[in-house]
Amino acid sequence: MKHLLNLSLFLVTGLLIVSSCKKEKEKEKDPDSPELKGIVINGVRWATCNVDMPGTFAANPEDAGMFYQWNRKVGWSSANPLVNSDGGTTWDNTYPPVPQDKIWAQENDPCPPGWRVPTLEELRSLEKAKHYYDELNGVSGRFFGDNNKRLFLPAVGNRDAIAGALLLVKDGYYWGSTVNPQTFNAHVMGFDSTKLWIGSDKRIYALCVRCVAAENTSAHR
């Protein structure tokens, strides 16, 4: 009986996450709606799906969406063959510029209207939340929050700096909107099956983007 109750809870929670994601896709059609959907973790409202094509969310929380180089609005496929959101098949191995304020430029933000790339402080808000590595619909990743409002970030790897090859497809890598002022590498939240960390990496890598609501008060803008 306890097993069945746990299974029911898992299924209901999964449906709530998918439902929220669909509502976010509806939101894309009406960016002036006063109510932004998503899941609030430690005071930060997170989108329930990764960014897919620029300005759109992926269909489901477990979907990889597209990978993005830091401060660029061109998405790259999260599975082979290599192709970008403009239809190009040649990897861009040049370093993206760092704006003067060292923040991902608003005009290059791939998030849908009403959303943006998270700050370092917002990434840390997830690090402080309850989190664990598991699967959603057969996709490995990390859950954040409790059973009433769980956020799922899929572990789908990234594309490397030199040739855009797929790497570490069982790990998760998510951009922050700022750079380390000493190294000029961009802030990243990463995780695998055993741990989660926040650090920085080369801006030329292509990683996932999980948006936060633009209304969040922890924005630098």
Secondary structure, 3 states (H helix, E strand, C coil): CHHHHHHHHHHHHHHHHHHHHHHHHHHHHCCCCCCCCCEEECCEEECCCCECCCCCECCCCCCCCCEEECCCCCEECCCCCCCECCCCCCCCCCCCCCCCCCECCHHHCCCCCCEECCCHHHHHHHHCCCEEEEEECCEEEEEECCCCCCEEEECCCEECCCCCCEECCCCEEEEEEEECCCCCCEEEEEECCCCEEEEEECCCCEEECCCEECCCCCCCC
